[in-house]
Amino acid sequence: MHDVKLLDAILDRVVMESPSVEALQNLSADAGYKGVPAWNAVVSHNYQPHFKQRREDARLKRSEPGYKARRWVVERTHS
């Protein structure tokens, strides 16, 4: 089963409260999470979604000096 199918359940079980209930938190994910169900799950949990393909990050790294790709801790660890 792909993680995107469990996204809503995972976001329901976040164990740490965000610093401010009113401020949107950012949530970065790869293109596998693009789509209406994932977008709705992220927005309904008060996160600002950032779904990018690796091509976009590669292009921005070339065109913007100092640009750093946004990656989940797990993705960085596995890299």
C-alpha positions as CSV (number, residue, x, y, z in Angstrom):
1,M,0.0,0.0,0.0
2,H,1.3,3.4,-0.9
3,D,1.8,6.0,1.9
4,V,-0.6,8.4,0.2
5,K,-3.5,6.1,1.1
6,L,-2.6,6.4,4.8
7,L,-1.9,10.2,4.8
8,D,-5.1,11.2,6.4
9,A,-4.7,8.6,9.2
10,I,-1.1,9.6,9.8
11,L,-1.9,13.3,10.0
12,D,-4.7,12.4,12.5
13,R,-2.1,10.9,14.8
14,V,0.5,13.6,15.0
15,V,1.9,13.4,18.5
16,M,3.2,17.0,18.9
17,E,1.1,20.0,18.8
18,S,2.2,22.8,16.4
19,P,3.6,25.9,18.0
20,S,0.6,28.0,16.9
21,V,-2.8,26.7,16.0
22,E,-3.5,29.8,13.8
23,A,-0.3,29.6,11.7
24,L,-0.2,27.1,8.9
25,Q,2.7,24.6,9.1
26,N,4.5,23.5,5.9
27,L,4.3,19.9,4.7
28,S,6.7,18.8,2.0
29,A,6.2,15.7,-0.1
30,D,7.2,14.3,-3.5
31,A,5.1,14.0,-6.6
32,G,3.6,10.7,-5.4
33,Y,1.3,12.8,-3.1
34,K,0.0,15.1,-5.9
35,G,-3.7,14.7,-6.2
36,V,-7.0,15.9,-4.8
37,P,-7.3,13.3,-1.9
38,A,-3.8,14.0,-0.5
39,W,-4.2,17.8,-1.1
40,N,-7.5,17.7,0.9
41,A,-6.0,15.7,3.7
42,V,-3.1,18.1,4.1
43,V,-5.2,21.2,4.0
44,S,-7.9,19.8,6.3
45,H,-5.1,19.3,8.9
46,N,-4.0,23.0,8.7
47,Y,-0.8,22.4,6.7
48,Q,0.4,24.3,3.6
49,P,1.2,21.6,1.0
50,H,4.4,21.6,-1.0
51,F,4.4,18.7,-3.6
52,K,7.3,18.9,-6.0
53,Q,8.9,16.6,-8.5
54,R,12.6,16.1,-8.4
55,R,12.9,17.9,-11.7
56,E,11.6,21.1,-10.2
57,D,14.2,20.9,-7.4
58,A,17.0,20.2,-9.9
59,R,16.0,23.2,-12.0
60,L,15.8,25.5,-9.1
61,K,19.2,24.4,-7.8
62,R,20.7,25.4,-11.2
63,S,18.9,28.7,-11.5
64,E,18.8,30.0,-7.9
65,P,22.1,30.1,-6.0
66,G,21.8,28.7,-2.5
67,Y,18.5,26.9,-3.2
68,K,18.0,23.8,-1.0
69,A,15.5,21.1,-1.8
70,R,12.8,20.4,0.8
71,R,12.9,16.8,1.9
72,W,11.4,14.7,4.6
73,V,13.9,13.5,7.3
74,V,13.3,9.9,6.1
75,E,14.1,10.7,2.5
76,R,17.3,12.5,3.6
77,T,18.3,9.6,5.8
78,H,17.7,7.0,3.0
79,S,19.7,9.1,0.6
